[in-house]
Every structure is written in structure tokens, then in C-alpha cells.
Amino acid sequence: MLGTLYLIPCPISDDTTVEQVTPAANSAIIDSLDYFIVENTRSARRFLSKAHYARAIDDAEFVELNEHTTSATEVARMVEPLLKGRSAGVISEAGVPAVADPGQAVVELCHKHGIRVVPLVGPSSILMAVMASGLSGQSFAFNGYLPVKEPDRSRAIKRLESRAQSEHQSQLFIEAPYRNVKLMEQMLRTCTPNTRLCVACNITAADEFIRTKSIAEWKKLGVPDIQKKPTIFILAL
């Protein structure tokens, strides 16, 4: 018998409780597990505490899968307990695992071994941004991080703008929060006036900010207060 890999969403914002953003059915699954593959052990333990984990957290086993995990052998070791029948939960630092998240590596390996992968319901900032943007939800692409340095960044912005216009496809991307303002200022300099830009900041938090305006309108309004706050940007026609 093989174990099951559960992908466990957690709150995006500290302003929300686990109960506000995930269904009660998730709790029974979380309580059944004692093995967790996590992006960060400290934040995972904090999440389990807020989720009222029924077991003693100190008795649970945690292994970290993050940007420092570079060896396929390490990932293989994480999957070994599932091959022996033990189920596991994957927990990201925020939101859903395996989307813009290193959890993808263990999910990929589980599929290779025929291990069942079960995604649980919970908040995804990417999908929530699309939902609230008023931009195309029929065709969209998540592009991760753009290049940091010029002229590569400007070229990337123009390329995404061109795709948005030619393919009528919403183009999503993110930035390290402390570089949000610089990125948006670059978009205002680079994009054409009629291109639309959605700025979705601090989704689910008390100060959540989601606005879609044309580049021309954003130039008049100015850059909102997004510095050092998790933000999704969407370019569209």
C-alpha cells in the first residue's frame, strides 16, 4: 500500500484565520497526518497550531523542501515514507503548495511512483487576483518573476504586453515585495497608455488593495502603497 500526498493550503495573510479560508473537511485530513513536507518548519508549525492540530506538534515529523533543496536524492528521501504506506502533507509558507512554490518537485516524483496526490481547497493569490481583476479568466499565464536588471526587465515587460495584446491573454507576474514600486514605475514608463494593469496587493488582508486601470489612468493616480507587500501584477489588453 502506498501513502497519499495531500497538498494543504494555508492562509495568505496573518489577518485571516485558518477557518476563514479553508473548509472544515481539511482539518480531519491534517489531523490524520504526522509527516509534513514543508517550505519552512517554523511557519508550518505555526500553521498547524492555528489549525488546532489534534496531535502533539512535537511528535510530528517535518522535512524542508525549499530553494535550498538542490539534490534529487533529497527529494527522493522525502518520498520514501509514502512508498512504505505513510501519508504526508505538503505545506507552503503561504497559500497553496506547488504553485509558484518548490513543493512541485515532490508532487512530480509522487506521480512517477504512482502515489495519489490530493489537492485540498484553499486560497490561491494567483487565482484570486484573476477573479477580482476583471481581466480575461479564460486565457491567462503566470510568469513568475521578471528579470531584475535593465534592459532585460523592460524587454520582458514589452514581451508580456505584446502577448497580452496579440493573444488576448492576461499576463500575471510577481516581484520581491521590496522591489514592487520600482517594477510598477518601470511598467508605467514602458507600456502603452491603453494597456490595462491590475495591481492585487495583500490579498485577504485587512488592507487588501485590488484595482485595474489603464496605464494612462495609473500615471494620473500614481503608484499605490505596495512597497514591501505581497502583490500580483496582471497586464492585459
Backbone as CSV, one residue per row, in Angstrom:
resi,resn,N_x,N_y,N_z,CA_x,CA_y,CA_z,C_x,C_y,C_z
1,MET,0.841,-1.201,0.000,0.000,0.000,0.000,0.878,1.253,0.000
2,LEU,0.525,2.192,-0.879,1.225,3.463,-0.927,0.496,4.494,-0.080
3,GLY,1.249,5.461,0.439,0.630,6.565,1.142,0.009,7.551,0.162
4,THR,-0.560,8.605,0.677,-1.172,9.665,-0.134,-0.481,10.983,0.178
5,LEU,-0.262,11.782,-0.856,0.323,13.109,-0.672,-0.798,14.146,-0.712
6,TYR,-0.988,14.854,0.402,-2.010,15.894,0.480,-1.351,17.273,0.357
7,LEU,-1.905,18.105,-0.515,-1.410,19.470,-0.690,-2.298,20.389,0.137
8,ILE,-1.728,20.940,1.212,-2.507,21.635,2.244,-2.338,23.152,2.114
9,PRO,-3.385,23.873,1.720,-3.292,25.341,1.658,-3.297,25.944,3.055
10,CYS,-2.672,27.100,3.184,-2.704,27.825,4.446,-2.999,29.298,4.157
11,PRO,-3.343,30.082,5.156,-3.712,31.476,4.911,-2.596,32.260,4.211
12,ILE,-3.016,33.195,3.367,-2.066,34.076,2.697,-1.643,35.198,3.632
13,SER,-2.586,35.639,4.452,-2.363,36.790,5.322,-2.506,36.403,6.782
14,ASP,-1.759,37.073,7.643,-1.884,36.862,9.086,-3.205,37.409,9.618
15,ASP,-3.900,38.210,8.787,-5.173,38.791,9.216,-6.315,37.776,9.207
16,THR,-6.101,36.636,8.554,-7.174,35.659,8.425,-6.862,34.406,9.231
17,THR,-7.911,33.788,9.739,-7.748,32.526,10.450,-7.818,31.382,9.445
18,VAL,-7.378,30.225,9.863,-7.455,29.039,9.004,-8.908,28.752,8.650
19,GLU,-9.801,28.903,9.618,-11.213,28.607,9.395,-11.848,29.532,8.361
20,GLN,-11.322,30.745,8.210,-11.886,31.703,7.263,-11.560,31.362,5.813
21,VAL,-10.491,30.644,5.579,-10.046,30.441,4.192,-9.959,28.981,3.766
22,THR,-10.194,28.044,4.685,-10.178,26.625,4.310,-11.388,25.922,4.914
23,PRO,-11.934,24.922,4.226,-13.112,24.218,4.748,-12.767,23.329,5.940
24,ALA,-13.794,23.037,6.734,-13.606,22.205,7.924,-13.105,20.814,7.565
25,ALA,-13.444,20.343,6.367,-13.018,18.997,5.956,-11.502,18.861,5.923
26,ASN,-10.804,19.966,5.714,-9.335,19.900,5.695,-8.775,19.477,7.049
27,SER,-9.436,19.885,8.117,-8.918,19.628,9.462,-8.777,18.140,9.746
28,ALA,-9.766,17.366,9.333,-9.710,15.917,9.593,-8.525,15.288,8.876
29,ILE,-8.244,15.747,7.680,-7.101,15.206,6.926,-5.793,15.609,7.586
30,ILE,-5.685,16.897,7.960,-4.464,17.374,8.621,-4.215,16.594,9.908
31,ASP,-5.274,16.366,10.684,-5.136,15.659,11.965,-4.715,14.202,11.779
32,SER,-4.968,13.641,10.587,-4.613,12.236,10.352,-3.136,12.063,10.004
33,LEU,-2.431,13.172,9.795,-1.045,13.111,9.324,-0.057,13.391,10.447
34,ASP,1.090,12.731,10.360,2.180,13.043,11.290,3.488,13.281,10.553
35,TYR,3.399,13.428,9.226,4.591,13.651,8.403,4.280,14.790,7.435
36,PHE,5.130,15.834,7.477,4.870,17.026,6.676,6.132,17.453,5.909
37,ILE,5.932,17.720,4.622,6.986,18.245,3.758,6.696,19.726,3.596
38,VAL,7.573,20.581,4.095,7.221,21.990,4.262,8.300,22.906,3.677
39,GLU,7.854,24.107,3.345,8.808,25.111,2.866,9.634,25.659,4.021
40,ASN,8.987,25.811,5.168,9.663,26.334,6.350,9.047,25.689,7.591
41,THR,9.863,25.032,8.387,9.341,24.290,9.530,8.662,25.199,10.541
42,ARG,9.249,26.337,10.810,8.690,27.240,11.823,7.295,27.717,11.422
43,SER,7.142,28.167,10.165,5.830,28.655,9.732,4.830,27.510,9.630
44,ALA,5.295,26.307,9.274,4.402,25.150,9.207,3.884,24.782,10.593
45,ARG,4.745,24.801,11.578,4.319,24.504,12.955,3.316,25.556,13.443
46,ARG,3.568,26.811,13.072,2.647,27.884,13.458,1.274,27.679,12.805
47,PHE,1.292,27.261,11.529,0.036,26.989,10.832,-0.730,25.855,11.506
48,LEU,-0.053,24.770,11.849,-0.719,23.635,12.495,-1.313,24.040,13.840
49,SER,-0.619,24.903,14.551,-1.143,25.385,15.820,-2.428,26.182,15.613
50,LYS,-2.425,27.058,14.600,-3.618,27.861,14.308,-4.757,26.991,13.780
51,ALA,-4.396,25.873,13.138,-5.409,24.952,12.615,-5.919,23.999,13.691
52,HIS,-5.450,24.172,14.936,-5.862,23.338,16.074,-5.574,21.860,15.808
53,TYR,-4.359,21.623,15.357,-3.879,20.263,15.068,-4.122,19.367,16.280
54,ALA,-4.764,18.233,16.044,-5.221,17.382,17.139,-4.092,16.618,17.830
55,ARG,-2.953,16.503,17.162,-1.835,15.756,17.749,-0.852,16.719,18.420
56,ALA,0.106,16.162,19.122,1.196,16.975,19.660,2.124,17.347,18.509
57,ILE,2.297,18.645,18.287,3.113,19.084,17.149,4.540,18.558,17.260
58,ASP,5.048,18.445,18.467,6.423,17.958,18.647,6.582,16.500,18.226
59,ASP,5.474,15.764,18.142,5.551,14.358,17.727,5.507,14.206,16.205
60,ALA,5.162,15.294,15.492,5.108,15.242,14.030,6.513,15.386,13.448
61,GLU,6.701,14.835,12.260,7.995,14.917,11.573,7.904,15.951,10.450
62,PHE,8.901,16.817,10.374,8.947,17.853,9.348,10.239,17.729,8.544
63,VAL,10.128,17.781,7.223,11.309,17.879,6.360,11.106,19.079,5.452
64,GLU,12.162,19.812,5.187,12.035,21.048,4.417,12.366,20.843,2.943
65,LEU,11.473,21.362,2.117,11.663,21.401,0.667,11.521,22.856,0.256
66,ASN,12.640,23.493,-0.077,12.612,24.907,-0.429,13.709,25.221,-1.440
67,GLU,14.017,26.497,-1.605,15.006,26.885,-2.620,16.400,26.345,-2.327
68,HIS,16.622,25.901,-1.105,17.931,25.336,-0.745,18.011,23.834,-1.029
69,THR,16.899,23.234,-1.424,16.887,21.810,-1.755,17.297,21.661,-3.213
70,THR,18.513,21.253,-3.440,19.050,21.191,-4.802,19.295,19.775,-5.295
71,SER,19.195,18.801,-4.423,19.532,17.430,-4.777,18.278,16.591,-5.005
72,ALA,18.243,15.868,-6.123,17.142,14.939,-6.396,17.101,13.834,-5.351
73,THR,18.267,13.517,-4.797,18.341,12.479,-3.759,17.574,12.915,-2.509
74,GLU,17.673,14.201,-2.167,16.944,14.724,-1.007,15.442,14.577,-1.204
75,VAL,14.968,14.926,-2.397,13.533,14.827,-2.687,13.097,13.366,-2.656
76,ALA,13.934,12.487,-3.185,13.615,11.052,-3.183,13.468,10.532,-1.759
77,ARG,14.321,11.006,-0.853,14.224,10.579,0.553,12.904,11.033,1.180
78,MET,12.422,12.190,0.747,11.149,12.691,1.278,9.975,11.810,0.867
79,VAL,10.102,11.189,-0.301,9.018,10.360,-0.832,9.068,8.938,-0.292
80,GLU,10.219,8.500,0.196,10.383,7.120,0.670,9.305,6.690,1.664
81,PRO,8.943,7.523,2.670,7.894,7.088,3.605,6.562,6.819,2.912
82,LEU,6.240,7.545,1.845,4.985,7.321,1.134,5.013,5.998,0.378
83,LEU,6.185,5.617,-0.090,6.318,4.323,-0.764,6.101,3.172,0.209
84,LYS,6.281,3.458,1.508,6.093,2.432,2.545,4.719,2.525,3.199
85,GLY,3.844,3.394,2.659,2.474,3.450,3.142,2.138,4.610,4.047
86,ARG,3.103,5.477,4.341,2.849,6.618,5.223,2.392,7.820,4.390
87,SER,1.323,8.464,4.763,0.840,9.634,4.032,1.539,10.897,4.531
88,ALA,1.519,11.928,3.697,2.231,13.167,4.021,1.420,14.374,3.581
89,GLY,1.673,15.494,4.234,1.071,16.757,3.839,2.144,17.725,3.400
90,VAL,1.891,18.463,2.325,2.818,19.488,1.849,2.258,20.847,2.247
91,ILE,3.077,21.661,2.899,2.637,22.974,3.385,3.616,24.038,2.888
92,SER,3.085,25.032,2.181,3.876,26.173,1.736,3.909,27.217,2.846
93,GLU,4.680,28.276,2.665,4.688,29.347,3.666,3.389,30.135,3.634
94,ALA,2.768,30.221,2.451,1.500,30.936,2.316,0.780,30.437,1.074
95,GLY,-0.549,30.332,1.167,-1.325,29.934,0.002,-1.243,28.451,-0.292
96,VAL,-1.359,28.121,-1.576,-1.401,26.716,-1.976,-0.008,26.193,-2.323
97,PRO,0.292,24.947,-1.969,1.599,24.373,-2.301,1.719,24.067,-3.790
98,ALA,2.954,24.032,-4.264,3.312,23.554,-5.605,2.926,24.503,-6.732
99,VAL,2.382,25.677,-6.418,2.127,26.708,-7.427,3.010,27.896,-7.090
100,ALA,3.966,28.185,-7.980,4.997,29.180,-7.671,5.635,28.830,-6.332
101,ASP,5.960,27.560,-6.179,6.368,27.033,-4.883,7.212,25.773,-5.110
102,PRO,8.257,25.565,-4.313,9.124,24.393,-4.516,8.461,23.052,-4.263
103,GLY,7.262,23.032,-3.692,6.560,21.777,-3.455,6.327,20.971,-4.715
104,GLN,6.407,21.615,-5.863,6.196,20.930,-7.150,7.111,19.727,-7.316
105,ALA,8.337,19.812,-6.791,9.316,18.743,-7.003,8.861,17.418,-6.392
106,VAL,8.285,17.478,-5.208,7.844,16.233,-4.562,6.558,15.715,-5.210
107,VAL,5.706,16.619,-5.689,4.496,16.204,-6.391,4.871,15.464,-7.671
108,GLU,5.831,15.996,-8.402,6.284,15.361,-9.645,6.787,13.943,-9.386
109,LEU,7.583,13.785,-8.330,8.145,12.471,-8.040,7.056,11.493,-7.586
110,CYS,6.074,11.986,-6.853,4.968,11.103,-6.436,4.216,10.572,-7.652
111,HIS,4.002,11.399,-8.644,3.327,10.928,-9.858,4.151,9.842,-10.551
112,LYS,5.452,9.997,-10.543,6.309,8.988,-11.176,6.193,7.636,-10.474
113,HIS,5.930,7.659,-9.174,5.822,6.423,-8.398,4.371,5.926,-8.276
114,GLY,3.445,6.618,-8.902,2.050,6.196,-8.822,1.390,6.503,-7.494
115,ILE,1.937,7.449,-6.753,1.382,7.848,-5.463,0.257,8.851,-5.693
116,ARG,-0.860,8.637,-5.033,-2.001,9.538,-5.193,-1.677,10.918,-4.623
117,VAL,-2.015,11.954,-5.387,-1.808,13.336,-4.968,-3.184,13.995,-4.838
118,VAL,-3.468,14.561,-3.663,-4.780,15.149,-3.400,-4.626,16.635,-3.060
119,PRO,-5.091,17.537,-3.939,-5.054,18.964,-3.618,-6.264,19.348,-2.776
120,LEU,-6.031,19.970,-1.631,-7.122,20.420,-0.775,-7.518,21.856,-1.138
121,VAL,-8.738,22.212,-0.778,-9.265,23.537,-1.122,-8.674,24.598,-0.204
122,GLY,-8.318,25.752,-0.800,-7.777,26.851,-0.004,-7.410,28.030,-0.877
123,PRO,-6.882,29.096,-0.278,-6.649,30.342,-1.005,-5.427,30.294,-1.917
124,SER,-5.601,30.788,-3.137,-4.502,30.961,-4.085,-4.493,32.417,-4.523
125,SER,-3.447,33.150,-4.193,-3.396,34.573,-4.552,-3.440,34.770,-6.058
126,ILE,-2.881,33.822,-6.805,-2.867,33.935,-8.268,-4.297,33.887,-8.815
127,LEU,-5.052,32.872,-8.420,-6.421,32.746,-8.911,-7.321,33.848,-8.359
128,MET,-7.121,34.222,-7.113,-7.948,35.280,-6.530,-7.704,36.614,-7.232
129,ALA,-6.462,36.860,-7.639,-6.157,38.085,-8.388,-6.867,38.084,-9.737
130,VAL,-6.837,36.948,-10.430,-7.542,36.841,-11.716,-9.039,37.052,-11.513
131,MET,-9.594,36.415,-10.496,-11.030,36.531,-10.215,-11.448,37.984,-10.043
132,ALA,-10.643,38.753,-9.319,-11.021,40.121,-8.948,-10.573,41.172,-9.945
133,SER,-9.807,40.789,-10.956,-9.194,41.766,-11.858,-10.143,42.336,-12.904
134,GLY,-11.149,41.561,-13.302,-11.979,41.973,-14.425,-11.312,41.731,-15.756
135,LEU,-10.150,41.100,-15.749,-9.415,40.763,-16.967,-9.706,39.320,-17.350
136,SER,-9.208,38.892,-18.483,-9.568,37.571,-19.008,-9.221,36.448,-18.028
137,GLY,-10.253,35.686,-17.666,-10.043,34.481,-16.884,-10.149,33.241,-17.746
138,GLN,-10.399,33.445,-19.045,-10.461,32.331,-19.998,-9.075,31.920,-20.464
139,SER,-8.193,32.903,-20.566,-6.820,32.637,-21.011,-5.879,33.536,-20.224
140,PHE,-5.053,32.912,-19.403,-4.085,33.682,-18.621,-2.845,32.844,-18.371
141,ALA,-1.730,33.521,-18.101,-0.450,32.845,-17.879,0.259,33.471,-16.689
142,PHE,0.797,32.606,-15.825,1.594,33.086,-14.706,3.062,32.998,-15.093
143,ASN,3.769,34.107,-15.008,5.145,34.198,-15.495,6.194,34.302,-14.392
144,GLY,5.787,34.154,-13.150,6.760,34.202,-12.059,7.398,35.568,-11.919
145,TYR,8.711,35.568,-11.689,9.451,36.811,-11.504,10.030,37.295,-12.834
146,LEU,10.028,38.611,-13.029,10.663,39.197,-14.199,12.140,39.448,-13.895
147,PRO,12.967,39.636,-14.933,14.375,39.950,-14.681,14.513,41.212,-13.827
148,VAL,15.546,41.262,-13.019,15.748,42.400,-12.125,16.437,43.555,-12.840
149,LYS,17.405,43.225,-13.687,18.252,44.253,-14.277,17.739,44.713,-15.640
150,GLU,18.084,45.959,-15.963,17.815,46.505,-17.289,18.974,46.166,-18.223
151,PRO,18.717,46.041,-19.549,17.427,46.257,-20.219,16.521,45.024,-20.242
152,ASP,16.944,43.947,-19.567,16.169,42.703,-19.626,14.758,42.874,-19.070
153,ARG,14.633,43.683,-18.015,13.309,43.859,-17.415,12.354,44.553,-18.386
154,SER,12.802,45.635,-19.008,11.945,46.359,-19.960,11.555,45.460,-21.131
155,ARG,12.487,44.668,-21.591,12.179,43.744,-22.692,11.120,42.729,-22.268
156,ALA,11.247,42.237,-21.032,10.272,41.255,-20.539,8.886,41.879,-20.431
157,ILE,8.814,43.104,-19.944,7.523,43.789,-19.832,6.899,43.978,-21.204
158,LYS,7.703,44.425,-22.183,7.183,44.629,-23.544,6.744,43.303,-24.161
159,ARG,7.470,42.232,-23.875,7.103,40.919,-24.414,5.764,40.457,-23.841
160,LEU,5.563,40.647,-22.542,4.300,40.245,-21.923,3.151,41.122,-22.413
161,GLU,3.425,42.403,-22.578,2.392,43.304,-23.102,1.999,42.889,-24.513
162,SER,2.982,42.521,-25.325,2.708,42.084,-26.698,1.865,40.813,-26.701
163,ARG,2.187,39.870,-25.815,1.402,38.633,-25.735,-0.025,38.920,-25.283
164,ALA,-0.154,39.816,-24.320,-1.485,40.169,-23.841,-2.339,40.744,-24.968
165,GLN,-1.725,41.550,-25.813,-2.450,42.196,-26.900,-2.717,41.242,-28.059
166,SER,-1.720,40.458,-28.454,-1.874,39.598,-29.633,-2.685,38.338,-29.340
167,GLU,-2.586,37.818,-28.107,-3.262,36.571,-27.761,-4.486,36.782,-26.869
168,HIS,-4.751,38.046,-26.504,-5.851,38.352,-25.584,-5.747,37.479,-24.339
169,GLN,-4.540,37.418,-23.808,-4.237,36.568,-22.661,-3.717,37.422,-21.516
170,SER,-4.333,37.305,-20.339,-3.863,38.040,-19.164,-2.496,37.500,-18.735
171,GLN,-1.564,38.411,-18.473,-0.201,38.036,-18.109,0.064,38.397,-16.656
172,LEU,0.246,37.356,-15.812,0.472,37.565,-14.380,1.947,37.420,-14.046
173,PHE,2.398,38.215,-13.091,3.773,38.078,-12.606,3.878,38.701,-11.218
174,ILE,4.990,38.413,-10.554,5.214,38.903,-9.196,6.613,39.483,-9.081
175,GLU,6.867,40.099,-7.936,8.184,40.658,-7.661,8.460,40.521,-6.165
176,ALA,9.726,40.533,-5.802,10.060,40.602,-4.380,9.404,41.874,-3.835
177,PRO,8.651,41.786,-2.731,7.867,42.937,-2.267,8.637,44.247,-2.154
178,TYR,9.915,44.184,-1.789,10.656,45.439,-1.632,11.010,46.088,-2.975
179,ARG,10.755,45.358,-4.090,11.004,45.945,-5.418,9.703,46.253,-6.160
180,ASN,8.563,46.146,-5.490,7.268,46.361,-6.144,7.158,47.735,-6.801
181,VAL,7.524,48.760,-6.064,7.352,50.130,-6.565,8.206,50.357,-7.809
182,LYS,9.444,49.906,-7.775,10.318,50.077,-8.939,9.766,49.359,-10.159
183,LEU,9.216,48.165,-9.954,8.641,47.425,-11.074,7.447,48.175,-11.661
184,MET,6.558,48.656,-10.805,5.390,49.352,-11.329,5.791,50.643,-12.028
185,GLU,6.746,51.359,-11.489,7.229,52.576,-12.150,7.788,52.257,-13.528
186,GLN,8.472,51.115,-13.630,9.013,50.691,-14.925,7.886,50.383,-15.906
187,MET,6.821,49.736,-15.430,5.689,49.436,-16.305,5.021,50.718,-16.799
188,LEU,4.909,51.710,-15.941,4.284,52.967,-16.347,5.119,53.690,-17.405
189,ARG,6.421,53.484,-17.369,7.293,54.098,-18.386,7.302,53.301,-19.688
190,THR,7.090,51.989,-19.584,7.325,51.090,-20.712,6.063,50.763,-21.513
191,CYS,4.931,50.593,-20.839,3.717,50.109,-21.507,2.962,51.235,-22.218
192,THR,2.153,50.840,-23.192,1.351,51.812,-23.931,0.174,52.272,-23.068
193,PRO,-0.351,53.482,-23.314,-1.372,54.072,-22.437,-2.643,53.244,-22.283
194,ASN,-3.055,52.511,-23.340,-4.329,51.787,-23.262,-4.205,50.389,-22.662
195,THR,-2.991,49.922,-22.424,-2.808,48.626,-21.761,-3.356,48.704,-20.349
196,ARG,-4.065,47.654,-19.929,-4.625,47.633,-18.585,-3.695,46.884,-17.628
197,LEU,-3.641,47.378,-16.408,-2.803,46.780,-15.370,-3.625,46.608,-14.108
198,CYS,-3.677,45.374,-13.618,-4.290,45.097,-12.315,-3.190,44.984,-11.270
199,VAL,-3.375,45.657,-10.166,-2.471,45.557,-9.019,-3.276,44.932,-7.878
200,ALA,-2.912,43.715,-7.492,-3.622,42.989,-6.433,-2.656,42.779,-5.271
201,CYS,-2.848,43.548,-4.221,-1.882,43.603,-3.120,-2.499,43.126,-1.808
202,ASN,-1.726,42.345,-1.053,-2.151,41.882,0.274,-3.534,41.231,0.245
203,ILE,-3.700,40.314,-0.675,-4.991,39.640,-0.836,-5.389,38.921,0.455
204,THR,-6.615,39.110,0.872,-7.264,38.592,2.091,-6.880,39.357,3.359
205,ALA,-5.945,40.306,3.278,-5.553,41.076,4.459,-6.540,42.218,4.691
206,ALA,-6.456,42.840,5.867,-7.358,43.944,6.193,-7.170,45.119,5.240
207,ASP,-5.945,45.325,4.765,-5.672,46.436,3.842,-5.570,45.953,2.395
208,GLU,-6.277,44.874,2.065,-6.288,44.359,0.683,-6.578,45.482,-0.305
209,PHE,-5.795,45.478,-1.405,-5.955,46.506,-2.443,-5.950,45.815,-3.796
210,ILE,-7.063,45.907,-4.539,-7.136,45.323,-5.879,-7.777,46.352,-6.801
211,ARG,-7.006,46.849,-7.787,-7.519,47.837,-8.720,-7.010,47.512,-10.128
212,THR,-7.887,47.690,-11.123,-7.500,47.541,-12.521,-7.752,48.868,-13.227
213,LYS,-6.701,49.413,-13.794,-6.777,50.687,-14.512,-5.894,50.604,-15.758
214,SER,-6.120,51.505,-16.700,-5.214,51.595,-17.841,-3.909,52.228,-17.383
215,ILE,-2.872,52.046,-18.154,-1.575,52.665,-17.827,-1.730,54.174,-17.747
216,ALA,-2.514,54.750,-18.660,-2.740,56.199,-18.636,-3.389,56.635,-17.322
217,GLU,-4.358,55.838,-16.855,-5.024,56.166,-15.591,-4.086,56.004,-14.401
218,TRP,-3.266,54.943,-14.419,-2.316,54.749,-13.327,-1.314,55.900,-13.249
219,LYS,-0.935,56.432,-14.397,0.012,57.558,-14.399,-0.583,58.763,-13.673
220,LYS,-1.890,58.964,-13.822,-2.552,60.073,-13.140,-2.708,59.793,-11.650
221,LEU,-3.012,58.536,-11.323,-3.248,58.161,-9.927,-1.965,58.031,-9.123
222,GLY,-0.897,57.585,-9.793,0.359,57.324,-9.110,0.430,55.901,-8.575
223,VAL,1.591,55.516,-8.144,1.806,54.157,-7.627,1.173,54.037,-6.245
224,PRO,0.338,53.034,-6.022,-0.287,52.860,-4.694,0.719,52.360,-3.658
225,ASP,0.263,52.230,-2.440,1.121,51.795,-1.334,1.297,50.281,-1.381
226,ILE,2.273,49.832,-2.195,2.501,48.398,-2.367,3.914,47.980,-1.943
227,GLN,4.696,48.937,-1.463,6.066,48.611,-1.091,6.090,47.626,0.075
228,LYS,6.857,46.558,-0.100,7.049,45.527,0.918,5.757,44.778,1.249
229,LYS,4.832,44.724,0.277,3.588,43.982,0.460,3.439,42.990,-0.686
230,PRO,3.078,41.728,-0.404,2.924,40.739,-1.477,1.905,41.214,-2.509
231,THR,2.333,41.213,-3.785,1.498,41.801,-4.844,1.548,40.946,-6.101
232,ILE,0.390,40.793,-6.731,0.283,40.178,-8.040,0.013,41.278,-9.060
233,PHE,0.762,41.275,-10.167,0.527,42.227,-11.264,-0.045,41.472,-12.451
234,ILE,-1.021,42.097,-13.135,-1.603,41.472,-14.336,-1.676,42.515,-15.439
235,LEU,-1.053,42.195,-16.578,-1.159,43.032,-17.770,-2.149,42.417,-18.733
236,ALA,-2.982,43.242,-19.370,-3.950,42.739,-20.331,-4.335,43.845,-21.299
237,LEU,-4.974,43.462,-22.372,-5.411,44.423,-23.389,-6.546,45.271,-22.832
